[in-house]
Every structure is written in C-alpha cells, then in structure tokens.
Amino acid sequence: MTAESGFVLVDKPAGWTSHDVVDKARSIFGVKKIGHAGTLDPMATGLLVLGIGRATRLLRFVTDLPKEYEAVVRFGVATDTLDADGKVLERRPMEIEEENVAGLLPWFTGTILQTPPMVSAVKIGGKRLHEMARKGQEVERPPRSVHVYGLRLMGFEPGPFPTAYILVECGRGVYVRVLADDIARALGGRAHLTSLRRSANGHMRIDDACSIEALARFGGRGELPLVMLPPGEVLRHLTRVNVDDERAAMVRNGRRIPAPARVVRKTDALVRVMTDDRLWAVYRVEGDELAPEVVLA
C-alpha cells in the first residue's frame, strides 16, 4: 500500500452526514477514492472508519464487524424519524422505573426481527424509503433478521418522560432508533433517541479517532501519515498467515498458495496474508489451499 492508502478513524460531529465526512476527507487528502465502513445518521456522532485509496477495497471486511453505540432514549415522546431531528407525533407520559427497562433488555438481545424505518436507505420496489418518506408516502416494510450482541442499562432518569442511557453492541443492519422505540412499545408507549454515539467498530474505538478539525491540521502540516492505520492492523480480526518472499510473489500475482495446517479446516474463512507489517492480500480458505479474495499488490 502507498502512503496515500490506509485507514483513518474519524469522530463524526453532529449535523454532518457520513458523505459530508467523506467529501471533507477527499479535500484534505487530495484523494477521490475514499469510502466508509457504515453510515451514521446526521444526528449521530462518533466513530466513522474511512478507507483511503486502495484500502477502500478492504472496507467490506470492516463493515460487518460488531459495532458499539451509546444511546440516550427519551420515553413517552415519539417522532416521525424516531430521533431528535424529527417532528413530534405523540407525547404521553410513561410511568416506568429503571427495573422495567433493565428487565426487558434481555428480550431484545440475540437474533431479532426489526422493521426498517421509513427514513432509511432501504429499497422497496426499487425506491429508497427516505425518498418516499419525503413525499409523505409510507409503505409496508418486511421485517429483517438482525443480531444484537448485548444491551446494558448505563443510567436512568425517572419522571413522566424518563430517559435511559443504553450501551448497545450489535451487528450490521441494526437500527438503534427502531430498537429504542420497540423497547418502549413493549412497555406500553413510544420513544425516540435524543443522542446516539458510535463508540466502537470491532476492535477500533472512538478514543483513537481524530476530529475533522484535527485531521485538517495534520493535512495542513503534511503529517497525514501520522493518523493513518495500516491495513494489516485494521484487519487484525482475520487470522494472520505469514509468507516468505517466494510466496509473496505468488500472492502478488493472485495465485493460490498452500494453506497452513492450522487453517485447513476453516473452510471459507478469510485470512490476511502478510510479510512483516506488509499486508499483501486477503485470501479465502478452500480445503488445503488459500484462494485470493482481494489482492492489494
């Protein structure tokens, strides 16, 4: 990978779309080929993993990693977007206590069914839901199977419109705002998110992210390599397979190579093929061989 290729962890500010962050990064890096590993709504803040240059080809191996969110849920108030940016549809006090919320969270962990909100990018009949929502249209949305790894109640403020602070660890495709409203419905009311912050994406955490302003300062000083993470580090959740110079040459040419004994039984598993700190490719286990999935060289 070149100095213009790698990953950057950005702390997305409120009010920005994920595409806004990508556009700003393009101007800072002077590179057109930039993508991200999972959209955040404009209201949401937190960790956005950017792939720069050729590293964009690896984003799909990051997108599916579990994500962690800090959600603030206001009970008793429903909005048309299920978050604080929406129009209030209903206000009805909910007489619930901390133990009511805590006792319900286990029912929303594991594999659950979730109906996408109208204000989402999901396509129905070839049209995106948010485009139909802007025209005042609402259509039936089939529920989808998603996975919630864990829910933990971090705080609770009682009152006629209680507020709960919930730590959410979930897989790809989970709408936390829908999750919040579904929990409220199970308690006999409605809810919306007043705040949502992505605190982790796999092993990458918000504490290591860079603000947009700081990223611009690094760019102005010509120090962008200081904030870039090497692909081999970002993909460390994949089993590492070390190769010598001879095998590295085969990998660069996209050829199959023998699979180490320790991964032979992991059919269809993905591995990162490396020499020292250099990531050459992501390969797939096929029997006693490794077959190329993405070759970077």
Secondary structure, 3 states (H helix, E strand, C coil): CCCCCEEEEEEECCCCCHHHHHHHHHHHHCCCCEEECCCCCCCCEEEEEEEEHHHHHHCHHHHCCCEEEEEEEEECEEECCCECCCCEEEECCCCCCHHHHHHHHHHHCEEEEECCCCCCCCEECCEEHHHHHHCCCCCCCCCEEEEEEEEEEEEEECCCCCEEEEEEEECCCCCHHHHHHHHHHHCCCCEEEEEEEEEEECCEEHHHCEEHHHHHHHHHCCCHHHHCECHHHHCCCCEEEECCHHHHHHHHCCCCEECCHHHCCCCCCEEEEEECCEEEEEEEEECCEEEEEEECC
